Amino acid sequence: MARKGMMSETLKQAIAREMGVHEQVAAEGWGSVSSRDCGRMVQKAIEMAERAAASK
């Protein structure tokens, strides 16, 4: 059973651009991104969420 992602596609694209894997995603899809890079993307999203929560 497939799970619906928690991050929006816009957020994933922005993080991918920042990390330098956006071109790979555009050419080959999300399945081509390594587990390590996916983990780094999640870590980055968590950091962004924590900063947003702290500023409120």
Secondary structure, DSSP 8 states (H G I E B T S, - for coil): -----SS-HHHHHHHHHHHT-HHHHHHH-GGGS-HHHHHHHHHHHHHHHHHHHHT-
